[in-house]
Structures are given as structure tokens and as C-alpha cells.
């Protein structure tokens, strides 16, 4: 007597469905709580899809056997001046795509439409066609935002978001990522037409005052990590393998070993050059929190604050020596 949830559903090139499963035994939790579970989850979910590395060969056989679906797809390709049989394996990537609801049965939300676009844009950046890890929808949006990251000494890493419905330009700044893969930071809203656009876009670079916020930490992260490894979370399984290769084990780490829990978000490698300011920021950030006496609290500051404090530490060390 169980309720089985099939989620993070994707369809492969063979028409099969791949995804994750959660099982809820009857009477262990209230039914209302179980049904709300998919909407209340905030942690990143992922799994590695099963790909067909020999799909072009499979396709040729399906056309030879007059598979109605692929014959129809081939006819559509011919009408567009193409031929499915000339496509390479790379042309079929990504092999897994989100399943689509029946058209006309219900209205598609803006979130769903954005998800489809973000999904395809994300995998268009992939360098390998032999592996595809599928993630929660919010992950694709976050990764694409990383492509748009900019940096300033006062606002740290930031990006702009346009809200046409509310007629606002929204600045997400001082961005940091926690151990759950979630982004934390500050937000500034600029309504349309109140200030010249040039002045608004210069705002992050013109700020001189210190910005800060207190991060939300997970005081029970080692327990969370153990569950993620038990559930075969692909990201943490990969991190554990890397730890094993270095003669370590993530499960033996204490909460203090995971401090600082929040670190500056990282731009996508190779997309743009990293400035000296950014490289110094990373080093100064880690050096600052290495001096912390508490692992239960982490306040995040503007990048110039870490430089100033690290300069003080260096000066004190010189005096003491």
C-alpha cells in the first residue's frame, strides 16, 4: 500500500520515459503533505540519463522496418530539405528531453515554456554527447544566469533580470552558492522610467558602501549528504569518487569541515576571462573565513571588505613577527 511519485520525467529517442521515483507508504504521512511534496522541494534533484551511443544505426533499422513514427519524421525532414540518416550522433544531442503534456488538455505556464528554452540552451553548451545528466528545472535557469554574470568590488557577482509584467529591472547581486546548490544574495529593484537606463546599469559599479547579508546555513549538512549519497545523487556521487581518489571520504567530514558553506558563485569557465580582482576575491574570501571561530553563522560582504580585512590580518602578522 504505497503512493508512487514518478518525477523529473524525460523522454529518450526510443520513446521511453526516464526519471526518478519517490515512494510514500500509506499512513506514514498525511495525504495532504504527500501531495504537496513535489511543490515544497527546494533541493536540487538529478540523475544520469541512459543514452544510445549507436542511435544512427538504430534509426536506419527503424526506417528499414517502416516504423510509422520515424517514417513520418523522415518525410518531414525531406520537406525541409534534410535527411535523418545523414545526421551524426552529436546532431541528436540532447537525447533526453522533458516529456510534454497533451496539447490542449491544459494551459502551459510561463515557467514551463521558460524551462523548455532554458533546457535546450543549457545542453547546446555541452562538450560531450556521450553523457547527459538531467536536473531540476531551476538548475538550468541558474546555470544560464551564470553566463550573464558580471562583477564589481561592491556588489560582487551580479546579473540583471527584466520583469516586463511589473515593468521593473531587477538586479540580483552579492551572489553566493550554498552546499545545496541554491543561490543566495541581495536584490535591488528599479522601476521603469524612474531613472535613466544608463544610470541604472552603472549602479553596481558606482556603489561604494558596504553590502552584506547573513546566509542561511544547513547545520545538519553531514546528515543531508549521507542521504544524497544513499539516493545516488549524481553530483555528490561524483564528488565522493573524487574524494576517494584523493584518499578521503566525504562522510567522515564534520560540519566544521564544510565551512564556509556559502561561496561566491562562479562564472561559466571559458565564457569570459576572469579579472585579477575576481581571482584575488576568491583567495581573500577563503582566507577571511579560515579565521572564523563559529561554523553556525556566516555573514557575506562586498568583495572589497575581504581585501581590507585580509590586509589588516597581514599587517598584524607583520607586527607580531
C-alpha positions in Angstrom: 0.0 0.0 0.0 2.1 2.9 -1.3 1.8 6.1 -3.3 4.5 6.2 -6.0 5.6 9.5 -7.5 7.4 9.5 -10.8 9.1 12.8 -11.3 11.8 14.7 -13.3 10.4 12.8 -16.3 12.2 12.9 -19.7 11.7 11.0 -22.9 14.6 9.4 -24.9 14.9 8.9 -28.6 13.3 5.4 -28.3 10.2 7.0 -26.8 10.9 5.6 -23.4 10.5 7.6 -20.2 13.3 8.1 -17.7 13.2 9.9 -14.4 13.2 9.5 -10.6 10.8 7.7 -8.2 9.7 8.5 -4.7 7.7 6.0 -2.6 5.3 7.1 0.2 3.9 4.2 2.3 0.3 4.7 3.4 -0.4 6.2 6.8 3.2 7.3 7.4 2.4 10.9 6.5 -0.9 12.8 6.0 -2.1 12.6 2.4 -2.2 16.4 2.0 1.5 16.5 3.0 2.4 13.8 0.4 0.6 15.5 -2.4 2.3 18.8 -1.6 5.8 17.2 -1.6 6.7 18.0 -5.3 5.8 21.6 -4.8 7.7 22.1 -1.5 11.0 20.6 -2.6 13.9 23.1 -2.8 16.9 20.9 -3.1 18.5 20.0 -6.5 17.4 16.7 -8.0 19.3 15.0 -10.7 20.1 11.7 -12.4 22.3 10.5 -15.3 20.3 9.5 -18.4 20.8 6.3 -20.3 21.9 7.2 -23.8 22.0 5.2 -27.0 25.5 5.8 -28.4 24.5 3.8 -31.6 21.3 5.7 -32.3 22.1 6.4 -36.0 22.3 2.6 -36.6 19.1 2.1 -34.7 17.3 4.8 -36.8 18.4 3.2 -40.0 16.9 -0.1 -38.9 13.6 1.5 -37.8 13.3 3.2 -41.3 14.1 -0.2 -42.9 11.3 -1.8 -40.8 8.9 1.0 -41.8 8.4 2.3 -38.2 5.5 4.6 -38.7 6.8 7.3 -36.3 10.3 7.5 -37.9 8.9 7.3 -41.4 6.8 10.3 -40.7 9.8 12.2 -39.2 11.8 11.3 -42.2 9.1 12.7 -44.5 9.0 15.9 -42.5 12.8 16.1 -42.8 12.7 15.6 -46.6 10.2 18.5 -46.8 12.7 20.7 -45.1 15.5 19.6 -47.4 17.1 17.3 -44.8 17.7 13.6 -44.3 17.7 12.0 -40.8 20.1 9.3 -42.0 22.9 11.8 -42.6 22.8 13.1 -39.0 25.6 12.2 -36.7 25.3 11.2 -33.0 26.1 14.8 -32.0 23.1 16.1 -34.0 20.8 14.0 -31.8 22.0 15.6 -28.6 20.4 16.1 -26.1 18.9 12.7 -26.4 16.6 13.1 -23.5 14.1 16.0 -23.4 11.4 16.9 -20.9 8.1 15.0 -21.5 5.4 17.2 -23.0 1.8 17.3 -21.6 -1.0 16.5 -24.0 -1.7 19.7 -26.1 -5.0 21.4 -25.4 -5.6 19.5 -22.2 -4.4 22.4 -20.0 -2.7 25.7 -20.5 1.1 25.7 -20.4 2.5 28.1 -17.8 5.3 30.6 -18.4 7.5 28.5 -16.1 7.1 25.5 -18.4 7.8 27.5 -21.5 10.9 29.0 -20.0 12.0 25.6 -18.8 11.9 24.2 -22.4 14.0 27.1 -23.7 16.5 27.0 -20.8 16.8 23.2 -21.1 17.8 23.4 -24.8 20.1 26.4 -24.3 21.9 24.6 -21.5 22.7 21.5 -23.5 23.7 23.5 -26.5 26.8 24.4 -24.4 27.7 20.8 -23.7 31.1 19.5 -24.9 30.2 15.8 -24.7 27.5 13.8 -26.5 28.2 10.6 -24.5 26.8 11.8 -21.2 23.7 13.7 -20.1 22.8 14.5 -16.6 19.2 15.7 -16.0 18.5 18.3 -13.3 15.6 20.1 -11.6 14.2 22.9 -13.8 15.6 25.7 -11.6 19.1 24.4 -12.2 19.0 25.3 -15.9 17.9 28.8 -15.2 20.6 29.3 -12.7 23.3 28.0 -15.0 22.3 30.2 -17.8 22.3 33.2 -15.5 25.9 32.3 -14.7 26.7 33.1 -18.4 25.5 36.6 -17.7 27.4 37.2 -14.5 29.3 40.5 -14.1 31.5 41.6 -11.2 32.1 44.7 -9.2 34.0 45.3 -5.9 30.9 46.5 -4.1 28.2 44.1 -5.5 30.3 41.0 -6.1 28.9 38.8 -8.8 25.6 40.0 -10.2 23.1 39.7 -13.1 20.1 41.7 -14.4 16.6 40.3 -14.9 13.9 42.1 -16.9 10.3 41.8 -15.5 8.2 43.1 -18.3 4.9 42.3 -16.4 5.8 44.5 -13.4 7.8 46.9 -15.6 10.9 46.5 -13.5 14.6 45.9 -14.0 15.8 43.6 -11.2 19.4 43.3 -10.0 20.5 40.1 -8.3 23.8 40.8 -6.6 26.3 39.7 -4.0 25.5 36.2 -5.2 26.7 33.1 -3.3 26.0 29.4 -3.7 25.3 27.1 -0.7 26.0 23.4 -0.3 22.6 22.5 -1.7 23.4 24.3 -4.9 21.0 27.1 -4.2 21.8 30.8 -4.8 21.7 33.4 -2.0 22.2 37.1 -2.4 20.6 40.5 -2.4 18.0 42.1 -4.8 17.6 45.7 -5.9 14.5 46.7 -8.0 14.5 49.6 -10.4 11.0 50.5 -11.8 10.9 51.6 -15.4 11.3 55.3 -16.3 12.2 56.5 -12.8 15.9 56.8 -13.7 17.8 56.9 -17.0 18.7 53.3 -18.1 22.4 54.2 -18.3 22.4 55.4 -14.7 20.6 52.2 -13.6 23.1 49.9 -15.4 26.0 51.8 -13.9 24.6 51.4 -10.3 26.6 48.2 -9.4 29.9 49.8 -10.4 29.3 53.1 -8.7 28.4 51.8 -5.3 31.0 52.5 -2.5 29.1 51.5 0.6 29.5 48.1 2.2 26.8 45.5 1.3 26.1 42.4 3.5 23.6 39.7 4.4 23.5 36.7 6.7 23.5 33.4 4.8 21.1 30.6 5.5 23.2 27.6 6.7 22.4 23.9 7.0 23.6 22.9 10.4 22.8 19.2 9.6 24.6 19.0 6.3 26.6 15.8 7.0 23.2 14.0 7.5 21.9 15.6 4.3 25.0 14.4 2.4 24.6 10.9 3.7 21.1 10.8 2.3 22.1 12.2 -1.0 24.8 9.5 -1.4 22.2 6.9 -0.4 19.8 8.2 -3.1 22.7 8.1 -5.7 22.6 11.9 -6.3 24.9 12.1 -9.4 26.7 15.3 -8.2 27.6 14.0 -4.8 28.4 10.6 -6.0 30.9 12.2 -8.4 32.3 14.4 -5.6 32.7 11.3 -3.4 34.6 9.5 -6.1 37.0 12.4 -6.4 37.4 12.4 -2.7 38.2 8.6 -2.7 40.9 9.3 -5.4 42.5 11.8 -3.0 42.4 9.2 -0.2 39.5 11.0 1.6 35.8 10.3 2.4 33.1 13.0 2.4 31.1 11.1 5.0 33.9 11.5 7.6 33.9 15.2 7.4 32.4 17.2 10.3 30.2 20.3 9.9 33.3 22.5 10.5 35.0 20.9 7.5 32.2 22.3 5.3 32.7 25.9 6.4 32.3 28.3 4.8 29.1 26.8 3.5 28.4 29.7 1.1 31.0 30.7 -1.5 30.8 33.2 -4.4 29.1 31.9 -7.5 31.5 31.0 -10.3 31.1 32.2 -13.9 31.0 29.5 -16.6 34.6 28.6 -17.4 35.8 29.7 -20.8 32.9 32.0 -21.5 34.9 35.1 -20.4 38.2 36.0 -18.9 38.4 36.2 -15.2 39.9 39.5 -13.9 42.7 39.8 -11.3 40.1 41.4 -9.0 37.9 38.2 -9.2 40.9 35.9 -8.6 42.0 37.9 -5.6 38.4 38.0 -4.3 38.3 34.1 -4.2 41.5 33.9 -2.3 40.7 36.7 0.2 37.2 35.2 0.7 38.6 31.8 1.8 41.4 33.4 3.9 38.8 35.6 5.8 36.5 32.7 6.8 39.5 30.5 7.7 39.8 32.9 10.7 36.2 32.4 11.8 35.5 30.9 15.2 31.9 29.8 14.6 30.6 27.4 11.9 27.0 28.2 12.7 26.9 31.7 11.3 28.2 33.3 8.1 27.7 36.9 7.1 28.6 37.7 3.5 30.1 41.0 2.5 31.1 43.1 -0.5 34.4 41.9 -2.1 36.3 45.0 -1.1 35.6 44.2 2.6 37.6 40.9 2.4 40.5 42.7 0.9 40.5 45.3 3.6 40.3 42.7 6.4 42.9 40.4 4.9 45.3 43.4 4.6 44.7 44.0 8.3 45.5 40.4 9.1 48.7 40.6 7.1 49.7 43.9 8.8 49.0 42.3 12.3 51.1 39.3 11.4 54.0 41.6 10.3 53.8 43.5 13.6 53.7 40.3 15.7 56.7 38.8 13.8 
